[in-house]
């Protein structure tokens, strides 16, 4: 049976995006199923009984179910490794560690940015109020870290990695609202956003 990926019904979860991109980049056959987070479907036994953290995304591989996007991408990279499949992480050990560091940091820090620039800003163009003082500080930290890693308009570690998608997604929260970011960082975000796997995710948000 093909792999199954459970995502949010509106396709606005950055973590579901990450897992979707990983599967698409690997060119694995998979079926997308949706969970209505607003109605609380993720808390019902039919879903939470299998996806034990009751969150999206969830990857179903036969009788194995895994949640948390970075765990999913690491599992996919180990289960379907290069060179037969594209690598999701850098091959050099220290760069791979840095990619995982970025993933962990983006998921655990920068809360004010995630709250005040939610993903509806990115996907639906929702207007936002000016950033609060705490969100400005978080945004400055995000830009500082991004500026350290982003040396050009393409990829962080030479070849593309899933960390590129994750970082560009977080930076898009600022870029799509017109918040100030350095030109090289903005170019990087725009470049990553044109990746075919990301565009396939965006196509799922179109009416009809």
KEMISE-654551 format. One record per atom (N, C-alpha, C): residue number from 1; x, y, z; atom name. Coordinates in Angstrom, 1 decimal. Layout:
<nodes>
<NUM; <X; Y; Z>; CA>
...
</nodes>
This chain:
<nodes>
<1; <0.8; -1.2; 0.0>; N>
<1; <0.0; 0.0; 0.0>; CA>
<1; <0.9; 1.2; 0.0>; C>
<2; <0.4; 2.3; -0.7>; N>
<2; <1.2; 3.5; -0.7>; CA>
<2; <1.2; 4.2; 0.7>; C>
<3; <2.2; 5.0; 1.0>; N>
<3; <2.3; 5.7; 2.3>; CA>
<3; <1.1; 6.7; 2.3>; C>
<4; <0.6; 7.0; 3.5>; N>
<4; <-0.4; 7.9; 3.7>; CA>
<4; <0.1; 9.1; 4.6>; C>
<5; <-0.3; 10.3; 4.2>; N>
<5; <0.1; 11.5; 5.0>; CA>
<5; <-1.1; 12.2; 5.4>; C>
<6; <-1.3; 12.4; 6.7>; N>
<6; <-2.4; 13.2; 7.2>; CA>
<6; <-1.9; 14.6; 7.4>; C>
<7; <-2.7; 15.5; 6.9>; N>
<7; <-2.4; 16.9; 7.0>; CA>
<7; <-3.6; 17.7; 7.4>; C>
<8; <-3.5; 19.0; 7.8>; N>
<8; <-4.6; 19.8; 8.1>; CA>
<8; <-5.5; 20.1; 6.9>; C>
<9; <-6.8; 20.2; 7.1>; N>
<9; <-7.7; 20.4; 6.0>; CA>
<9; <-7.5; 21.6; 5.2>; C>
<10; <-7.0; 22.7; 5.8>; N>
<10; <-6.7; 23.9; 5.1>; CA>
<10; <-5.4; 24.0; 4.4>; C>
<11; <-4.5; 23.0; 4.7>; N>
<11; <-3.2; 23.0; 4.1>; CA>
<11; <-2.4; 24.2; 4.5>; C>
<12; <-2.4; 24.6; 5.8>; N>
<12; <-1.7; 25.8; 6.3>; CA>
<12; <-0.6; 25.4; 7.3>; C>
<13; <-0.5; 24.1; 7.7>; N>
<13; <0.5; 23.7; 8.7>; CA>
<13; <1.9; 23.7; 8.0>; C>
<14; <2.8; 24.5; 8.6>; N>
<14; <4.2; 24.4; 8.1>; CA>
<14; <4.8; 23.1; 8.2>; C>
<15; <4.4; 22.3; 9.2>; N>
<15; <5.0; 21.0; 9.5>; CA>
<15; <4.4; 20.0; 8.6>; C>
<16; <3.1; 20.1; 8.2>; N>
<16; <2.6; 19.2; 7.2>; CA>
<16; <3.2; 19.5; 5.8>; C>
<17; <3.5; 20.8; 5.6>; N>
<17; <4.2; 21.2; 4.4>; CA>
<17; <5.5; 20.5; 4.3>; C>
<18; <6.3; 20.5; 5.4>; N>
<18; <7.6; 19.9; 5.4>; CA>
<18; <7.5; 18.4; 5.1>; C>
<19; <6.6; 17.7; 5.7>; N>
<19; <6.5; 16.3; 5.4>; CA>
<19; <6.0; 16.0; 4.0>; C>
<20; <5.1; 16.8; 3.5>; N>
<20; <4.6; 16.7; 2.1>; CA>
<20; <5.8; 16.9; 1.1>; C>
<21; <6.6; 17.9; 1.3>; N>
<21; <7.7; 18.2; 0.5>; CA>
<21; <8.7; 17.1; 0.5>; C>
<22; <8.9; 16.5; 1.7>; N>
<22; <9.9; 15.4; 1.8>; CA>
<22; <9.4; 14.2; 1.0>; C>
<23; <8.2; 13.9; 1.1>; N>
<23; <7.6; 12.7; 0.3>; CA>
<23; <7.7; 13.0; -1.2>; C>
<24; <7.3; 14.2; -1.5>; N>
<24; <7.3; 14.6; -3.0>; CA>
<24; <8.7; 14.6; -3.5>; C>
<25; <9.7; 15.1; -2.8>; N>
<25; <11.1; 15.1; -3.3>; CA>
<25; <11.6; 13.7; -3.4>; C>
<26; <11.2; 12.8; -2.5>; N>
<26; <11.7; 11.4; -2.6>; CA>
<26; <11.0; 10.7; -3.8>; C>
<27; <9.9; 11.3; -4.4>; N>
<27; <9.2; 10.7; -5.4>; CA>
<27; <8.5; 9.4; -5.0>; C>
<28; <8.1; 9.4; -3.8>; N>
<28; <7.4; 8.2; -3.2>; CA>
<28; <5.9; 8.3; -3.5>; C>
<29; <5.2; 7.2; -3.8>; N>
<29; <3.8; 7.2; -4.0>; CA>
<29; <3.2; 7.4; -2.6>; C>
<30; <2.3; 8.3; -2.5>; N>
<30; <1.6; 8.5; -1.2>; CA>
<30; <0.2; 9.2; -1.4>; C>
<31; <-0.6; 9.0; -0.4>; N>
<31; <-2.0; 9.5; -0.5>; CA>
<31; <-2.1; 10.5; 0.7>; C>
<32; <-2.7; 11.7; 0.3>; N>
<32; <-2.9; 12.7; 1.3>; CA>
<32; <-4.3; 12.6; 1.9>; C>
<33; <-4.4; 12.6; 3.2>; N>
<33; <-5.7; 12.6; 3.9>; CA>
<33; <-5.7; 13.8; 4.8>; C>
<34; <-6.9; 14.4; 5.0>; N>
<34; <-7.0; 15.6; 5.7>; CA>
<34; <-7.7; 15.4; 7.1>; C>
<35; <-7.3; 16.3; 8.0>; N>
<35; <-7.9; 16.3; 9.4>; CA>
<35; <-8.4; 17.7; 9.7>; C>
<36; <-9.6; 17.8; 10.1>; N>
<36; <-10.2; 19.1; 10.4>; CA>
<36; <-9.8; 19.6; 11.8>; C>
<37; <-8.7; 20.4; 11.9>; N>
<37; <-8.3; 20.8; 13.2>; CA>
<37; <-9.3; 21.7; 13.9>; C>
<38; <-10.0; 22.5; 13.1>; N>
<38; <-10.9; 23.4; 13.8>; CA>
<38; <-12.1; 22.7; 14.4>; C>
<39; <-12.5; 21.6; 13.9>; N>
<39; <-13.6; 20.8; 14.6>; CA>
<39; <-13.1; 19.9; 15.7>; C>
<40; <-11.8; 19.8; 15.8>; N>
<40; <-11.2; 18.9; 16.8>; CA>
<40; <-11.1; 17.5; 16.4>; C>
<41; <-11.2; 17.2; 15.1>; N>
<41; <-11.1; 15.9; 14.6>; CA>
<41; <-9.9; 15.1; 15.0>; C>
<42; <-8.8; 15.9; 15.2>; N>
<42; <-7.5; 15.2; 15.6>; CA>
<42; <-7.5; 14.6; 17.0>; C>
<43; <-8.5; 15.1; 17.8>; N>
<43; <-8.6; 14.5; 19.2>; CA>
<43; <-9.5; 13.3; 19.3>; C>
<44; <-10.2; 13.0; 18.2>; N>
<44; <-11.1; 11.8; 18.2>; CA>
<44; <-10.4; 10.5; 18.2>; C>
<45; <-11.0; 9.5; 18.7>; N>
<45; <-10.3; 8.2; 18.8>; CA>
<45; <-9.8; 7.7; 17.5>; C>
<46; <-10.6; 7.9; 16.4>; N>
<46; <-10.3; 7.4; 15.1>; CA>
<46; <-8.9; 7.9; 14.6>; C>
<47; <-8.6; 9.1; 15.0>; N>
<47; <-7.2; 9.6; 14.6>; CA>
<47; <-6.2; 9.5; 15.8>; C>
<48; <-6.6; 10.0; 16.9>; N>
<48; <-5.7; 10.0; 18.1>; CA>
<48; <-5.3; 8.6; 18.5>; C>
<49; <-6.2; 7.6; 18.3>; N>
<49; <-5.8; 6.3; 18.6>; CA>
<49; <-4.7; 5.7; 17.9>; C>
<50; <-4.4; 6.3; 16.7>; N>
<50; <-3.2; 5.8; 15.9>; CA>
<50; <-2.1; 6.9; 16.0>; C>
<51; <-2.4; 8.1; 15.8>; N>
<51; <-1.4; 9.2; 15.8>; CA>
<51; <-1.4; 9.7; 17.3>; C>
<52; <-0.6; 9.1; 18.1>; N>
<52; <-0.7; 9.2; 19.5>; CA>
<52; <-0.5; 10.6; 20.1>; C>
<53; <0.2; 11.5; 19.4>; N>
<53; <0.3; 12.9; 19.8>; CA>
<53; <-0.9; 13.7; 19.4>; C>
<54; <-1.8; 13.1; 18.6>; N>
<54; <-3.0; 13.8; 18.1>; CA>
<54; <-2.7; 15.1; 17.4>; C>
<55; <-1.6; 15.1; 16.6>; N>
<55; <-1.2; 16.3; 15.8>; CA>
<55; <-1.0; 15.9; 14.3>; C>
<56; <-0.9; 16.9; 13.5>; N>
<56; <-0.5; 16.7; 12.1>; CA>
<56; <0.8; 17.3; 11.9>; C>
<57; <1.6; 16.8; 11.0>; N>
<57; <1.3; 15.6; 10.1>; CA>
<57; <1.4; 14.3; 10.8>; C>
<58; <0.9; 13.3; 10.2>; N>
<58; <1.1; 11.9; 10.6>; CA>
<58; <1.4; 11.1; 9.4>; C>
<59; <2.4; 10.3; 9.4>; N>
<59; <2.8; 9.4; 8.3>; CA>
<59; <2.4; 8.0; 8.7>; C>
<60; <1.7; 7.3; 7.8>; N>
<60; <1.3; 5.9; 8.0>; CA>
<60; <2.0; 5.1; 6.9>; C>
<61; <2.8; 4.2; 7.5>; N>
<61; <3.6; 3.2; 6.6>; CA>
<61; <3.2; 1.8; 7.1>; C>
<62; <2.2; 1.3; 6.4>; N>
<62; <1.7; 0.0; 6.8>; CA>
<62; <1.1; 0.1; 8.2>; C>
<63; <1.6; -0.7; 9.2>; N>
<63; <1.0; -0.6; 10.5>; CA>
<63; <1.8; 0.3; 11.4>; C>
<64; <2.7; 1.1; 10.8>; N>
<64; <3.5; 2.0; 11.6>; CA>
<64; <3.0; 3.4; 11.4>; C>
<65; <2.8; 4.2; 12.5>; N>
<65; <2.3; 5.5; 12.4>; CA>
<65; <3.3; 6.4; 13.1>; C>
<66; <3.7; 7.5; 12.5>; N>
<66; <4.6; 8.4; 13.1>; CA>
<66; <4.2; 9.9; 12.9>; C>
<67; <4.2; 10.6; 14.0>; N>
<67; <3.9; 12.1; 14.0>; CA>
<67; <5.2; 12.9; 14.2>; C>
<68; <5.1; 14.2; 14.2>; N>
<68; <6.2; 15.2; 14.3>; CA>
<68; <7.0; 15.2; 13.0>; C>
<69; <7.0; 16.3; 12.4>; N>
<69; <7.5; 16.4; 11.0>; CA>
<69; <9.0; 16.1; 10.9>; C>
<70; <9.8; 16.6; 11.8>; N>
<70; <11.2; 16.3; 11.7>; CA>
<70; <11.5; 14.8; 11.9>; C>
<71; <10.7; 14.2; 12.8>; N>
<71; <10.9; 12.7; 12.9>; CA>
<71; <10.5; 12.0; 11.6>; C>
<72; <9.4; 12.5; 11.0>; N>
<72; <9.0; 11.9; 9.7>; CA>
<72; <10.0; 12.1; 8.6>; C>
<73; <10.6; 13.3; 8.5>; N>
<73; <11.6; 13.5; 7.5>; CA>
<73; <12.9; 12.7; 7.7>; C>
<74; <13.3; 12.5; 9.0>; N>
<74; <14.4; 11.7; 9.3>; CA>
<74; <14.1; 10.2; 9.0>; C>
<75; <12.9; 9.8; 9.3>; N>
<75; <12.5; 8.4; 9.0>; CA>
<75; <12.5; 8.1; 7.5>; C>
<76; <12.0; 9.1; 6.7>; N>
<76; <12.0; 8.9; 5.3>; CA>
<76; <13.4; 8.8; 4.7>; C>
<77; <14.3; 9.7; 5.2>; N>
<77; <15.6; 9.7; 4.7>; CA>
<77; <16.4; 8.4; 5.0>; C>
<78; <16.1; 7.8; 6.1>; N>
<78; <16.7; 6.6; 6.5>; CA>
<78; <16.1; 5.3; 5.8>; C>
<79; <14.8; 5.4; 5.6>; N>
<79; <14.1; 4.3; 5.0>; CA>
<79; <14.2; 4.3; 3.5>; C>
<80; <14.3; 5.5; 2.9>; N>
<80; <14.5; 5.6; 1.4>; CA>
<80; <15.8; 6.5; 1.2>; C>
<81; <16.9; 5.9; 1.4>; N>
<81; <18.2; 6.7; 1.4>; CA>
<81; <18.7; 7.0; 0.0>; C>
<82; <19.6; 8.0; -0.1>; N>
<82; <20.3; 8.2; -1.3>; CA>
<82; <21.3; 7.1; -1.5>; C>
<83; <21.8; 6.8; -2.7>; N>
<83; <21.5; 7.7; -3.9>; CA>
<83; <20.3; 7.3; -4.7>; C>
<84; <19.6; 6.2; -4.3>; N>
<84; <18.4; 5.9; -5.1>; CA>
<84; <17.3; 6.9; -4.9>; C>
<85; <17.3; 7.6; -3.8>; N>
<85; <16.3; 8.7; -3.6>; CA>
<85; <17.1; 9.9; -3.2>; C>
<86; <16.5; 11.1; -3.5>; N>
<86; <17.1; 12.3; -3.1>; CA>
<86; <17.3; 12.4; -1.6>; C>
<87; <18.5; 13.0; -1.2>; N>
<87; <18.7; 13.2; 0.2>; CA>
<87; <18.0; 14.4; 0.8>; C>
<88; <17.4; 14.2; 1.9>; N>
<88; <16.6; 15.3; 2.6>; CA>
<88; <17.6; 16.1; 3.5>; C>
<89; <18.7; 15.5; 3.8>; N>
<89; <19.7; 16.2; 4.7>; CA>
<89; <21.0; 16.2; 4.0>; C>
<90; <21.9; 17.1; 4.4>; N>
<90; <23.2; 17.2; 3.8>; CA>
<90; <24.0; 15.9; 4.2>; C>
<91; <24.9; 15.5; 3.3>; N>
<91; <25.6; 14.3; 3.5>; CA>
<91; <26.8; 14.5; 4.4>; C>
<92; <27.3; 15.7; 4.5>; N>
<92; <28.4; 16.0; 5.4>; CA>
<92; <27.9; 16.0; 6.8>; C>
<93; <28.6; 15.4; 7.7>; N>
<93; <28.1; 15.2; 9.1>; CA>
<93; <27.7; 16.5; 9.8>; C>
<94; <28.6; 17.5; 9.8>; N>
<94; <28.4; 18.7; 10.5>; CA>
<94; <27.2; 19.5; 9.9>; C>
<95; <27.2; 19.5; 8.6>; N>
<95; <26.1; 20.2; 7.9>; CA>
<95; <24.8; 19.6; 8.2>; C>
<96; <24.8; 18.2; 8.2>; N>
<96; <23.5; 17.5; 8.6>; CA>
<96; <23.1; 17.9; 10.0>; C>
<97; <24.0; 18.0; 10.9>; N>
<97; <23.7; 18.4; 12.3>; CA>
<97; <23.1; 19.8; 12.3>; C>
<98; <23.7; 20.7; 11.5>; N>
<98; <23.2; 22.1; 11.4>; CA>
<98; <21.8; 22.1; 10.9>; C>
<99; <21.5; 21.3; 9.9>; N>
<99; <20.2; 21.3; 9.3>; CA>
<99; <19.2; 20.8; 10.3>; C>
<100; <19.5; 19.8; 11.1>; N>
<100; <18.7; 19.3; 12.2>; CA>
<100; <18.5; 20.4; 13.3>; C>
<101; <19.6; 21.1; 13.6>; N>
<101; <19.6; 22.2; 14.5>; CA>
<101; <18.6; 23.2; 14.1>; C>
<102; <18.6; 23.6; 12.9>; N>
<102; <17.7; 24.6; 12.4>; CA>
<102; <16.2; 24.1; 12.5>; C>
<103; <16.0; 22.9; 12.1>; N>
<103; <14.6; 22.3; 12.2>; CA>
<103; <14.1; 22.4; 13.7>; C>
<104; <15.0; 21.9; 14.6>; N>
<104; <14.6; 21.9; 16.0>; CA>
<104; <14.3; 23.3; 16.5>; C>
<105; <15.2; 24.3; 16.2>; N>
<105; <15.0; 25.6; 16.6>; CA>
<105; <13.8; 26.3; 16.1>; C>
<106; <13.5; 26.1; 14.8>; N>
<106; <12.3; 26.7; 14.2>; CA>
<106; <11.0; 26.2; 14.8>; C>
<107; <11.1; 25.0; 15.3>; N>
<107; <9.9; 24.4; 15.9>; CA>
<107; <9.7; 24.7; 17.4>; C>
<108; <10.8; 25.2; 18.0>; N>
<108; <10.7; 25.4; 19.5>; CA>
<108; <10.9; 26.8; 20.0>; C>
<109; <11.3; 27.7; 19.1>; N>
<109; <11.5; 29.1; 19.5>; CA>
<109; <10.7; 30.0; 18.6>; C>
<110; <10.9; 31.3; 18.7>; N>
<110; <10.2; 32.3; 17.9>; CA>
<110; <8.7; 32.3; 18.0>; C>
<111; <8.2; 31.9; 19.2>; N>
<111; <6.7; 31.8; 19.4>; CA>
<111; <6.0; 33.1; 19.1>; C>
<112; <6.5; 34.3; 19.5>; N>
<112; <5.7; 35.6; 19.1>; CA>
<112; <5.6; 35.7; 17.6>; C>
<113; <6.6; 35.4; 16.8>; N>
<113; <6.4; 35.4; 15.4>; CA>
<113; <5.4; 34.5; 14.9>; C>
<114; <5.4; 33.2; 15.4>; N>
<114; <4.4; 32.2; 15.0>; CA>
<114; <3.0; 32.6; 15.3>; C>
<115; <2.9; 33.4; 16.4>; N>
<115; <1.5; 33.8; 16.8>; CA>
<115; <1.0; 35.0; 16.0>; C>
<116; <1.9; 36.0; 15.9>; N>
<116; <1.5; 37.3; 15.3>; CA>
<116; <1.6; 37.3; 13.8>; C>
<117; <2.3; 36.3; 13.2>; N>
<117; <2.4; 36.1; 11.8>; CA>
<117; <2.1; 34.6; 11.5>; C>
<118; <0.8; 34.3; 11.7>; N>
<118; <0.4; 32.9; 11.5>; CA>
<118; <0.5; 32.5; 10.0>; C>
<119; <0.3; 31.3; 9.7>; N>
<119; <0.5; 30.9; 8.3>; CA>
<119; <-0.6; 31.3; 7.4>; C>
<120; <-1.7; 31.8; 7.9>; N>
<120; <-2.7; 32.4; 7.0>; CA>
<120; <-2.2; 33.7; 6.4>; C>
<121; <-1.2; 34.3; 7.0>; N>
<121; <-0.5; 35.4; 6.4>; CA>
<121; <0.2; 35.0; 5.2>; C>
<122; <0.8; 33.8; 5.2>; N>
<122; <1.6; 33.3; 4.1>; CA>
<122; <0.7; 32.8; 3.0>; C>
<123; <-0.3; 32.0; 3.3>; N>
<123; <-1.1; 31.3; 2.3>; CA>
<123; <-2.3; 32.0; 1.8>; C>
<124; <-2.9; 32.9; 2.7>; N>
<124; <-4.1; 33.6; 2.3>; CA>
<124; <-4.0; 35.1; 2.3>; C>
<125; <-2.8; 35.6; 2.6>; N>
<125; <-2.5; 37.0; 2.5>; CA>
<125; <-3.3; 37.8; 3.6>; C>
<126; <-3.5; 37.2; 4.8>; N>
<126; <-4.2; 37.8; 5.9>; CA>
<126; <-3.4; 39.0; 6.3>; C>
<127; <-4.1; 40.2; 6.5>; N>
<127; <-3.4; 41.4; 7.0>; CA>
<127; <-3.1; 41.2; 8.5>; C>
<128; <-2.0; 41.8; 8.9>; N>
<128; <-1.5; 41.6; 10.3>; CA>
<128; <-1.2; 43.0; 10.9>; C>
<129; <-1.4; 43.1; 12.2>; N>
<129; <-1.0; 44.4; 12.9>; CA>
<129; <0.5; 44.4; 13.0>; C>
<130; <1.0; 45.6; 13.3>; N>
<130; <2.5; 45.7; 13.5>; CA>
<130; <2.9; 44.7; 14.6>; C>
<131; <4.2; 44.2; 14.5>; N>
<131; <4.7; 43.3; 15.5>; CA>
<131; <4.8; 44.0; 16.8>; C>
<132; <4.5; 43.2; 17.9>; N>
<132; <4.7; 43.7; 19.2>; CA>
<132; <6.2; 43.7; 19.5>; C>
<133; <6.5; 44.3; 20.7>; N>
<133; <8.0; 44.4; 21.0>; CA>
<133; <8.6; 43.0; 21.1>; C>
<134; <7.9; 42.0; 21.7>; N>
<134; <8.5; 40.7; 21.8>; CA>
<134; <8.6; 40.0; 20.5>; C>
<135; <7.6; 40.3; 19.6>; N>
<135; <7.7; 39.7; 18.3>; CA>
<135; <8.8; 40.3; 17.4>; C>
<136; <9.0; 41.6; 17.6>; N>
<136; <10.1; 42.3; 16.9>; CA>
<136; <11.4; 41.7; 17.3>; C>
<137; <11.6; 41.4; 18.6>; N>
<137; <12.8; 40.7; 19.1>; CA>
<137; <13.0; 39.3; 18.5>; C>
<138; <11.9; 38.6; 18.4>; N>
<138; <11.9; 37.3; 17.8>; CA>
<138; <12.2; 37.3; 16.3>; C>
<139; <11.6; 38.3; 15.7>; N>
<139; <11.9; 38.5; 14.2>; CA>
<139; <13.3; 38.8; 14.0>; C>
<140; <13.9; 39.7; 14.8>; N>
<140; <15.3; 40.1; 14.7>; CA>
<140; <16.2; 38.9; 14.9>; C>
<141; <15.9; 38.0; 15.8>; N>
<141; <16.6; 36.8; 16.0>; CA>
<141; <16.6; 35.9; 14.8>; C>
<142; <15.4; 35.7; 14.3>; N>
<142; <15.2; 34.9; 13.1>; CA>
<142; <16.0; 35.4; 11.9>; C>
<143; <16.0; 36.7; 11.7>; N>
<143; <16.7; 37.3; 10.6>; CA>
<143; <18.2; 37.2; 10.8>; C>
<144; <18.7; 37.3; 12.1>; N>
<144; <20.1; 37.2; 12.4>; CA>
<144; <20.6; 35.8; 12.1>; C>
<145; <19.8; 34.8; 12.5>; N>
<145; <20.2; 33.4; 12.2>; CA>
<145; <20.2; 33.1; 10.7>; C>
<146; <19.1; 33.6; 10.1>; N>
<146; <19.0; 33.3; 8.7>; CA>
<146; <20.1; 34.0; 7.9>; C>
<147; <20.5; 35.2; 8.3>; N>
<147; <21.5; 35.9; 7.6>; CA>
<147; <22.9; 35.2; 7.7>; C>
<148; <23.1; 34.5; 8.8>; N>
<148; <24.3; 33.7; 9.1>; CA>
<148; <24.4; 32.6; 8.1>; C>
<149; <23.3; 31.9; 7.9>; N>
<149; <23.3; 30.7; 7.0>; CA>
<149; <23.1; 31.0; 5.5>; C>
<150; <22.3; 32.0; 5.2>; N>
<150; <22.0; 32.3; 3.8>; CA>
<150; <23.1; 33.2; 3.2>; C>
<151; <23.8; 32.5; 2.4>; N>
<151; <24.9; 33.2; 1.7>; CA>
<151; <24.7; 33.6; 0.3>; C>
<152; <23.6; 33.1; -0.2>; N>
<152; <23.2; 33.4; -1.6>; CA>
<152; <21.7; 33.0; -1.8>; C>
<153; <21.2; 33.2; -3.0>; N>
<153; <19.7; 33.0; -3.2>; CA>
<153; <19.3; 31.6; -3.3>; C>
<154; <20.3; 30.6; -3.3>; N>
<154; <19.9; 29.2; -3.4>; CA>
<154; <19.8; 28.5; -2.1>; C>
<155; <20.7; 27.5; -1.9>; N>
<155; <20.5; 26.6; -0.8>; CA>
<155; <21.5; 26.8; 0.3>; C>
<156; <21.1; 26.4; 1.5>; N>
<156; <22.0; 26.7; 2.7>; CA>
<156; <23.3; 25.9; 2.7>; C>
<157; <23.2; 24.6; 2.2>; N>
<157; <24.3; 23.7; 2.4>; CA>
<157; <24.8; 23.2; 1.0>; C>
<158; <24.8; 24.0; 0.0>; N>
<158; <25.2; 23.6; -1.3>; CA>
<158; <24.0; 23.0; -2.1>; C>
<159; <23.6; 21.8; -1.8>; N>
<159; <22.5; 21.2; -2.4>; CA>
<159; <21.2; 21.5; -1.5>; C>
<160; <20.1; 21.3; -2.1>; N>
<160; <18.8; 21.5; -1.3>; CA>
<160; <18.7; 20.5; -0.2>; C>
<161; <18.1; 21.0; 0.9>; N>
<161; <17.8; 20.1; 2.0>; CA>
<161; <16.4; 20.5; 2.6>; C>
<162; <15.8; 19.6; 3.3>; N>
<162; <14.5; 20.0; 3.9>; CA>
<162; <14.6; 21.2; 4.8>; C>
<163; <15.8; 21.5; 5.4>; N>
<163; <15.9; 22.7; 6.2>; CA>
<163; <15.7; 23.9; 5.4>; C>
<164; <16.0; 23.9; 4.1>; N>
<164; <15.7; 25.1; 3.2>; CA>
<164; <14.2; 25.4; 3.2>; C>
<165; <13.4; 24.3; 3.1>; N>
<165; <11.9; 24.5; 3.0>; CA>
<165; <11.4; 25.0; 4.4>; C>
<166; <12.0; 24.5; 5.5>; N>
<166; <11.5; 24.9; 6.8>; CA>
<166; <11.9; 26.3; 7.1>; C>
<167; <13.1; 26.7; 6.8>; N>
<167; <13.6; 28.1; 7.1>; CA>
<167; <12.8; 29.1; 6.2>; C>
<168; <12.7; 28.7; 4.9>; N>
<168; <12.0; 29.7; 4.0>; CA>
<168; <10.5; 29.8; 4.5>; C>
<169; <9.9; 28.8; 5.0>; N>
<169; <8.5; 28.9; 5.4>; CA>
<169; <8.4; 29.9; 6.6>; C>
<170; <9.4; 29.8; 7.6>; N>
<170; <9.3; 30.7; 8.7>; CA>
<170; <9.6; 32.1; 8.3>; C>
<171; <10.6; 32.3; 7.4>; N>
<171; <10.9; 33.6; 6.9>; CA>
<171; <9.7; 34.2; 6.1>; C>
<172; <8.9; 33.4; 5.5>; N>
<172; <7.8; 33.9; 4.7>; CA>
<172; <6.8; 34.5; 5.6>; C>
<173; <6.7; 34.2; 6.8>; N>
<173; <5.8; 34.8; 7.7>; CA>
<173; <6.0; 36.4; 7.8>; C>
<174; <7.3; 36.7; 7.7>; N>
<174; <7.7; 38.1; 7.7>; CA>
<174; <7.6; 38.7; 6.2>; C>
<175; <8.2; 38.0; 5.3>; N>
<175; <8.2; 38.5; 3.9>; CA>
<175; <6.8; 38.7; 3.3>; C>
<176; <5.9; 37.8; 3.6>; N>
<176; <4.6; 38.0; 3.0>; CA>
<176; <3.8; 39.1; 3.6>; C>
<177; <4.2; 39.6; 4.8>; N>
<177; <3.5; 40.7; 5.4>; CA>
<177; <4.2; 42.0; 5.1>; C>
<178; <5.3; 42.0; 4.4>; N>
<178; <6.1; 43.2; 4.2>; CA>
<178; <6.9; 43.6; 5.3>; C>
<179; <7.2; 42.8; 6.3>; N>
<179; <8.1; 43.1; 7.4>; CA>
<179; <9.5; 43.1; 6.8>; C>
<180; <10.4; 44.0; 7.3>; N>
<180; <11.7; 44.2; 6.7>; CA>
<180; <12.6; 42.9; 6.9>; C>
<181; <13.2; 42.5; 5.8>; N>
<181; <14.2; 41.4; 5.9>; CA>
<181; <15.2; 41.8; 4.9>; C>
<182; <16.5; 41.4; 5.1>; N>
<182; <17.6; 41.7; 4.1>; CA>
<182; <17.3; 41.2; 2.7>; C>
<183; <17.8; 41.9; 1.7>; N>
<183; <17.5; 41.6; 0.3>; CA>
<183; <18.0; 40.1; 0.0>; C>
<184; <19.1; 39.7; 0.5>; N>
<184; <19.6; 38.4; 0.2>; CA>
<184; <18.7; 37.3; 0.8>; C>
<185; <18.1; 37.6; 2.0>; N>
<185; <17.2; 36.7; 2.6>; CA>
<185; <15.9; 36.6; 1.9>; C>
<186; <15.4; 37.7; 1.4>; N>
<186; <14.2; 37.8; 0.6>; CA>
<186; <14.4; 37.0; -0.7>; C>
<187; <15.5; 37.2; -1.3>; N>
<187; <15.8; 36.4; -2.6>; CA>
<187; <15.8; 34.9; -2.3>; C>
<188; <16.4; 34.5; -1.2>; N>
<188; <16.4; 33.1; -0.8>; CA>
<188; <15.0; 32.6; -0.6>; C>
<189; <14.2; 33.3; 0.1>; N>
<189; <12.8; 32.9; 0.3>; CA>
<189; <12.1; 32.7; -1.0>; C>
<190; <12.2; 33.7; -1.9>; N>
<190; <11.5; 33.6; -3.2>; CA>
<190; <12.0; 32.4; -4.0>; C>
<191; <13.3; 32.2; -4.0>; N>
<191; <13.9; 31.0; -4.7>; CA>
<191; <13.3; 29.7; -4.2>; C>
<192; <13.3; 29.6; -2.9>; N>
<192; <12.8; 28.3; -2.3>; CA>
<192; <11.3; 28.1; -2.5>; C>
<193; <10.6; 29.2; -2.6>; N>
<193; <9.1; 29.1; -2.8>; CA>
<193; <8.8; 28.6; -4.1>; C>
<194; <9.7; 28.7; -5.1>; N>
<194; <9.4; 28.3; -6.5>; CA>
<194; <9.7; 26.8; -6.7>; C>
<195; <10.2; 26.1; -5.6>; N>
<195; <10.6; 24.7; -5.8>; CA>
<195; <9.3; 23.9; -6.1>; C>
<196; <9.3; 23.1; -7.2>; N>
<196; <8.1; 22.4; -7.6>; CA>
<196; <7.4; 21.6; -6.5>; C>
<197; <8.1; 21.0; -5.5>; N>
<197; <7.4; 20.3; -4.5>; CA>
<197; <6.6; 21.3; -3.6>; C>
<198; <7.1; 22.5; -3.4>; N>
<198; <6.4; 23.5; -2.6>; CA>
<198; <5.2; 24.0; -3.4>; C>
<199; <5.4; 24.2; -4.7>; N>
<199; <4.3; 24.6; -5.6>; CA>
<199; <3.2; 23.6; -5.6>; C>
<200; <3.5; 22.3; -5.5>; N>
<200; <2.5; 21.3; -5.5>; CA>
<200; <1.6; 21.4; -4.2>; C>
<201; <2.2; 21.8; -3.1>; N>
<201; <1.5; 22.0; -1.9>; CA>
<201; <0.5; 23.2; -2.1>; C>
<202; <1.0; 24.3; -2.7>; N>
<202; <0.2; 25.5; -2.9>; CA>
<202; <-1.0; 25.2; -3.8>; C>
<203; <-0.8; 24.3; -4.8>; N>
<203; <-1.9; 24.0; -5.7>; CA>
<203; <-3.1; 23.3; -5.0>; C>
<204; <-2.8; 22.7; -3.9>; N>
<204; <-3.8; 22.0; -3.1>; CA>
<204; <-4.7; 23.0; -2.4>; C>
<205; <-4.3; 24.3; -2.3>; N>
<205; <-5.1; 25.3; -1.7>; CA>
<205; <-6.0; 26.1; -2.6>; C>
<206; <-5.9; 25.8; -3.9>; N>
<206; <-6.8; 26.5; -4.9>; CA>
<206; <-8.2; 26.0; -4.8>; C>
<207; <-9.2; 26.9; -5.0>; N>
<207; <-10.6; 26.5; -4.9>; CA>
<207; <-10.9; 25.4; -6.0>; C>
<208; <-11.8; 24.5; -5.6>; N>
<208; <-12.2; 23.4; -6.5>; CA>
<208; <-11.2; 22.4; -6.7>; C>
</nodes>
